[in-house]
Amino acid sequence: MTLLKVFAKSYLTLFAIVRICSISTASPVSILLFIALSYIFYKIHQDNFEGRIEQKDAVLASILSLLFTIFTLAAAYHTIIGSLSSTLFCVIVLSLSTAGFLIIYYYLTLLIFQASEYVHITGTFYQHPWLSYAAGIVCFVCWLPYFLFEYPAVMTPDSVNQYAQIIGAYELSNHHSIVHTAIIGCFYNIGMTITGDAHFGLAMYTLAQMTFMAIVVGYVIKTLQKAGFITPIICAAVCFYALMPYNGIFAVTMWKDIPFAGCMTLFCAVLVRLLLRPNATLPNGKHEKIKLSEYFTLILPYVFSGIMLCLLRGNGWYAFLASLPFILFAYRNYWKILIPMNLIIIGIALFVKYPCMEIYNVKQNDFAEALSIPAQQLASVMTNGGKLTDDEREFLSKLMDPEKVASAYQPDVSDGILKLIRASGLDYLETHKGEFFKNWLMIGIANPKLYFDAYVEQTRGYWYPDTEYKTGLADGIFLNEFGLSWEPILRGGAVVKIREILFKLNDLFPVYGAFWSMGLLFWLALIAAALCLRSECAASALICLPPIALVLTLFLAAPATEFRYAYALAYSMPIFLTAPFLRTENH
């Protein structure tokens, strides 16, 4: 019976790997894989591995393996099926592959759980307070060449639009976060007052953004010190922030996503510090009173980061609200402090979102902006010859020009289709919202595969590791009508070549390239949360919750597959990856 189980698991696993990797069934590689897999599963049975697994681990591993299998099948079913056209054979292949992936992810997750028990990364560490300051300075210095090369900043069309609002050329709009635009304007006006040079004014903001992101790094490092993590872990975190190329280029890019990522990381680090307080999460535990210094190192960072999460990105507001009930429940010992703090965050966010923006006539996002995914699905049906009734065609023609849909449709970006809607159908859409959703639903029922494929193409980068997209390739200031131009201080062919190489290494080196994948980072966050839930301090899973909640919002309304939208997940990685190994006084 044991050999039969080993054979079945080995063969199903092999089948899944061969299908997803497009390995020929006659290839020697498939034979070698089968031998290796048979040996692994035989050793697992010999060691009575499953008999030593606790029920909690088995449940968590089952949930994760199911999620990862769904993600894999959704993203790669075309590859798995290959050239098969028979419905019967497609069902058989997908069924066997599903079984294989479930086995792979289940045992890999269990192995990770077991291996984590042998990981001890707390204990011996530097207490020196200068280390956190040094970390921030090192990051700022390492990012300086990017600033000198991209001077005054990397400005894409979104950034130029914000600049136009600052100088009064465009009307104020919250499409790119009016709060972020106001912050840019503040530093821009300071620079203009000093020199009268627009480029210097923009550079002032860039330097301020670099400083803020470096301060966040210092706060993270100090938090890791307080948690007692060993020096190699702290050094690895500093190296990640200072040397990872996308951190350098994003530090000098004028996008709201960058300070938002810093605020998300700051928020998660505050949750770590809160968790480290004695008896912080015990229902009836006696906890220490907040010290005066902690109002500046704990309370103020929590309130500031919470407010900015709610105001810098629309989905940050939803991620914060989704996390809040769990935070309040876990830290209910601190309700006298947490409730006022969170009421301040929500109150300020709502005050800015409504009264303030109304007073200054700030234009809000139109209804079309929330329909990125439905609009893409409808455009996919129109582009790919899907089933439409005459009434549905007539309705869609009132939303967008049917003649232009095919040329405007990009599977992974909704901008082209939304522009079509704004050009001819926005007013009609605003007054026929119910009719829109009715038609969208009926068209989806008639074209489920086209809807599914359109959804996958637009969002897969956030939930599946093996997805191609470019990161950090924007340079200088995009063409504009306001006289802004790229004026690099650090220049030359060698500089350009080094920059080009830095952003190609991730395509050459395995493992390193994985940290450029939003999908993999999301999987790591889920695994980290599971590790936290199985630990003695399950409340540490809260540290992983805000970044996970952020990505989940992208599942529902991602405008495109772009790394910047999930950059907060990357920047907070040193925090959530170390969360499962926290040792606290809460148990």
N, C-alpha and C positions, 0 to 999 in steps of 0.2 A: 504493500500500500504506500509506503514511504517513497519508493522509487517511482511509482505511478504519479504521486503528487509532485515530486521533483520534476519529472518529465513534463507534466501538464503546465506547471508554472514556467518552466524554462522555455517550452515551445511557444506558449502564448506571449511571453515577454519578447522572445525572438521575433515573433510574427509582427508585433507592434513596432519594434525597432526597424525591422526590414521595410515595412510599409512607409513609415514616416521619413526614413532616411533614403528611400528609393534605392535600396541595395538589391542587387540581383539575387534571386533565389539560388542561382548556381554559383554565386561568388564564394570563394574560399573564406571571405570575411564572415559570411553567415554561419559557416561550419564552426569557425573559431569562436564566434559569439555564443553559439549553442553550447559548445564545450565549457566555455567560461561561465555561462549562466547556470548550467547544470551543476558545476562544481560549487558555485556560490549557494544555490538553493539546497544542495546536499549538506553543506556545512551548516547552513541555518537550521536544518532539521536535526542534524546530529547534535548541535549545541542546545537543542530545545529552546530556541530563541523565542518562539511564540508563547511557550509555556511560562516564560518569565515576564511577559508583557502585562502591565497593569491595565485594568479596564479603561481608565481615563485615557491612557496612551492609545489604546486601540480605537477608542471613539474619535479622538482628535485626528489620528492618522487616517481613519476612514473618511472623515469630513474633508481633510486636505486632499487626499487622493481623489476623491470624487470631484472636488473643485478643479484640480489640476487636469484631470482627465477631460472634464467638460471644456475647459479652456483649450486644451490641445486638439480635441476633436473639432471644435468650432473653428479654430484657426487653420487647421491643416487637413480637413477632411477631403479637400480636392486632391492633395498629394497622396493621402492614404488610399483613396479610391483609384487614383491613376486614370487609366484609359478604359476602365470597366464601364459598360453601358447597361448591362443586365441589372435590373432592380434586385433580383434574388442574390446575385453575386455581390452587389454593393452592400446589401444588408448583412451578408455573411462576413465580408471583410471588415465592415465597421463593428460588428459584434465581437469578432475575435480581437480586433485592435483595442476595443474598449476594455475587454477583459485583461489584455496585456498591459495597458496603461494603468489600470487600477492596481494591478499587482506591482508594477514598477514603482509607482508613487507611494503606495502603501508601505512597502518594505523600505524604500529610501527614507521616508518620513520617520518610520520607527527607528531606523539606524541613526538618524540625526538626533532623535530623542535620546537614544542610549548613549551616543557619543557625547552629548552635551553634559552628561553627568560626570565626565572625566575632564571637563574644561574648567579650570580654576584660574580666573584672571583677575581676582581681587586679592588684596593682602599687602604686598610690598609695593609702595608707591612713594612718589615725591610729595611732600607736604608744602614745598616752597611756593609761596603765593606768586612769585615772579613768573612761574611757568605759564600761567594763563595769559599774562601780558605779553610774554615772549611769543606765544603761539599766535596771538593776533598780529603782532608786528611782523613775524615771519610770513604770514599769509599776505599781509599788505605789500611787503617787499616783493614777494613772488608774483603778485598780481600786477605790480607796477609796469613791467615790460608790456603787458597787454594794454594798459592805459596809454603808455607812450606811443605804441604802434597804432592804436585805434583813436587817438586824440581827435576831438574831445570826448567821443563816446561812440559806441555802436548804436546807430539810429536807423531802425527799419521804418516802413510806412506808418506803423502804429505810433512810434516815437515822434515822428515828424508831425503827425496829427495832433499829438499832445502839445508839441512846441507851438503849433499854429494856434491852439486855444490860449496858450500863455500870452502870446503877443497880440491876441485879439483878432486874428485873421479868420478863425473859425468860431462858431458858437460853442459854449461850454457843453460838454457831454460826459456822461458817466460811463460811456462805452468802454473806455480805457481806465476807469477809476479816477474820478475827479479829485479824490484825496491824493493819489499819486501825482496827478498833474499839478496840484497845488504845491506839493513838496518840491517837485522839479522847479516850478515857478519861483519858489522862495529862494532857492540857491542860485537860480539863474539871475534873479534881480539883484542879489548880493554881488555876483560877479560883474553884472552890468554897471552897478554903482561904482565899483572899484576901477574898472578898466574901460567900460563902454563897449567891450568886445563880446558878441554873442557866443562865440566859441569858448571863451574863457568862462562865461556864465554857465554854459552847459557842462564844462569840465569841473566846475565847482560842485555840481550835483553828482557827477561821476565819482569824484573823490569822497564825497559824503557817503555815497552808497558803498564804496569800497570800505570805508571806515566802519560803517554799520555792520557789514557782513563780517569784517574782521573782529569786531567786538562780540558778535554772536559766537564766533569760533572760540574766543577767550572764555566766554560764559560756559560753553560746552565743555571745554577742557577743565575749567574749575569745577564743573559739576561732576565730571568723571573722576577728578581728584577726590572730591567729597565722598564719592561712592566707593573709593578705595581701589580703583582699577590699576593694574600694574603698569609700569612705565612703557613697555612695548606697545600696549593698547593705546595709551595716550599719544605716543609718537606716531603710531599708525594713523590715528585720527587727524593729527596735525598734517601729516604727509598727504592724506586724502584731500584736505581742504586747500593746502598750499600748492600741491603739484598736479592735481587732476586738472587737465586743460579746460574742461567745461566750466569749472569753478572760476578759473581766471578770466575767461572770455565773458561769462555771464556777469561777473563783478563789474564790468565796464559797459554792460549793455543796458540801455534805457528802456526796460520793461518793468511793469508792475510785478511780474512773476518773480523777480529777483528779491526785492525786499520782502515780498510775501513769503518766499522760501525761508528767508532769515527769521521772520516772525514765527513761522510754523516750527522751526527748529528751536527757537527760544521758548516757545510755549511748551514743547515736549520736554525740554531741559528743566523748566520750572516744575513740571509734573514729577520729574525724577527727584528734585530737591524736596518737594512736598512728601514724596514717598519715603525719603530717607529719615524724616523726622520720627522719633520714637513713638510707637503705637499709633501711627497716623491713620491706619485703616482698620484697627481693631474696633468692633462695635462699641464696647464699653471701656476701651483703654484710656488711661490717663495720658494726655499728650502735653508736651511742653507749650508754654505760651510763646507767642510770636515775639521775638526780640526786636528791639528798635532797629538794629542793622538789617533785619530781614524784611523790613518794610521797603528797603531799597534793593535788596538782592532777591527777594521772593515775591512780595505783593506787587510792587511796581512793575517788574517784568511780566508778571501774569496779566495784569490789567492792560498794559501797553500792547503786548503781543495779541491778546484777545481782541482788543479794539481793532487793531490793524488787520487781523485775520478776517474780521467781519467787513472791513471797508475796502481792502485792496483788491479782493476778488469776490465776485458774486457767489461762487461755490464755496469760498472760505467761510462765508456766513452760514451756509448749510452744514458744512463740516463741523463748525464750532457748535452749532445747535444740536447736531446729532451726538456729539461727544459729551455735551454738558450734563445730561441726566446721569450718565455713568460716573462722571467725575464727582458730582454732588453726592451720589450714593456711596461711592467708595470712601470719600473723605468726609462723611457726615459728622465726624467728630469736630470738624472745623466749620460747621455750618454757620456759626456766628460771623465768620470772616468770609467764607466762600460765597454766601448768598449776597451780601452787599457788593462784593467784588464783581460778581457776574451780573448783578443788576446794573452796576455802573457801566460795564462793557456793553450790555444790551441797550441800555438807555442812551449812551453816547452814540452807538451805531445807528439806532433808530432816529435819533435827533438829527444826525448828519444826513441820513438817507432820505428823510422826508422834509421836515421844516427848513433845514439849511439849503437843501438843493432846490426847494420850491422858491425860496426867497431870491436865490441867485439865478433862477430860471435855467437850472442845469437839466439838459435833455437826458431822459432815461433811455435805456435800451428799448428798441421796438420789439413787438411781439415775435417778429421773425427770428430774432436772435436766439430765442428759446427753442426754436424748431429746427436746429441744425440736423439732428438725426432724422426726424420725420421728413423734412424737406429733401434730404439726400435719398431716402428710400423712395419717395415719389419720383425723384429725378432718375433714379436707377430703373424704375419701371418704364418711364418714358423713353429712356436712352436704349434700353435693351429689349424693346418690343414686348413689354408685358401686357397682360390682359387688362383692358379698360373698356368700360361701357361708354356710349356716346355722352351720357350725362356727366360721367367722370372726366372725360376728355374736355368737355366744355368748361367744367369747374376749374380744372388745372390750367386751361388756357387763360383764365381770368387771373391766375396767380403768376404765371410766367409765360414768356413767349416760347411756344413749343418748338419753333424753328431754331432757337438758340440753346436749348437745353443740352443737346448732345455735346456741343463745343464747350459749354460752361461746366459740365459735370466732371469733377475729379473725385474718384472714390474715397480718398483719404482727407479731403478738404471741402468744407461746405461753403466757402466764401463765394465761389462762382455762382452757385444756385441762389444763395441769399441775395446777391446783388441783382439777379434777375427778378426776384420777388420784389425787392425794394424799388426796382426801376418801373414796374408796371402793376404790381398786384398788392402792394402793402396796405393801401386804404381798404381794398376789398377784403383782405385777410383780417384786418382789425374789426371789421363789422360782420364777419361770417366765421367766427372762431368755432362755433358748434358744428357748422357745416364742414369746416376743414377736418375736424377730428372724425366726423362720421365718414367722410370720403376716404380719409387716410386708413381707417379701420377696414372698410369694405374692400379697398384696393389691396390691402395687406392680406386679407383672407383669400383673395384670388391669386396673389403672387407671393406666397410665403418665402420661397427660396430667394427671390430677388431682394425682398426686404431683409432677410437674414444675411445674405452676402453683403449688402450695403452697410448693415450695422457692423458686421465684422471688419470690413475694410476701414471703416472710420474709427473704430475703437480698439482694434486688436493690439495696437502698440502699448496700450496701458495694462493689458492682462495676459499677453503671451510673449515670452522672451524673444523668440526668433522672429523678429519683425524688423524690416529694414527702414531706416529713416536717418537723415543727416542731423548732426548736432553741432552747434557752435560755428557754423561756416559763414555767417553774416559778417561783413567787414564794413567799417567806416559808416558814412552817412549816405543813405539812399538818395537818389535824385529828387530834388524838391524845388519849389518855386520861391523859397525864402532866403536864398543866398547862403545856405549852410553847405559846407563841403568838408570832406575828410582831409585833415591836416596832420598827418603822422609826424611825430617828433623823432621816433625811432623808425628808421626806414632802411631800405637796401634789399638787394636780392637774397642775401643770406637770411635776413629776418623773415622774409616772406616764405622762404623754403622751410625754415625751422617751424614756422607756424603751420604750414601745410603738413609737415611730417607728424607734428604733435596730434593733429586731428585725423590722421590715418592709422595710427598705431593700434587703435581699438579694432580695426578691421583685420589686423595681422596677428594679434596675439590672443589666444584663447584665455579664458578666465578674466584677464584684464578687460577685454571687450564686453564681458558680461555686465560690468558695472556701468556701462553706457546704455543698458537696456531698461526702460521703464517697466516692462513686463516682469523681468527677473527681480528688480527691486521690489515690485509689488508682491511677488511670490515670497521673497525673503522677509518682507514685513508680516505676511500671513504666518510664515513659519515661526518668526520671532514671537508673534502674539500667542501662537499655540504653545511654544516653549514657556512663555510666561504663565499661561493658564495651568500648566502641569507642575509649575514650581511651587515652593512653599509660600511665595508671595504672588498670588494670582493677580493682585491689583496692578502689578507692573505691566500687565497687558494694556492698561489705559495709555501708557506711553506710546504704544504703537497705534492706538485708535485714531487720533486726528489725521495722520498721513493716510491711513487706510480709508477713512471716511472721505477724504479729499478725492482719492482716486475713484471711489465708488460714484461720486458725483459726475466724474468724467464718463463713466459708463452710460450715464443718462443724457448727457448734453455736451459731448466733446465736439468742439468746432473743427478740430483737425488732430492728426497724429503728430504732435510736436512735443519735444522733450521739455520745453519750458513750462508747459501746463502741469507737468508732474515733477518739476524741479524741486519742489518742497520735499518730495519723497527722497530724492537723492541727497539733499543737503542735511536732512535729519537722520540719514542712515547711521552715522556713528552712535546716535542716541538709541534708536530702536533696536539695533543689532546687539547692543550691550545690555539692554533692558532685561533679558532673561537671566542674566548672571548677577543681577544686583543682590547684595546681601544686606538686609535691613533688620531693624529691631521690631518689626511688626508681627512677629510670630514667635 
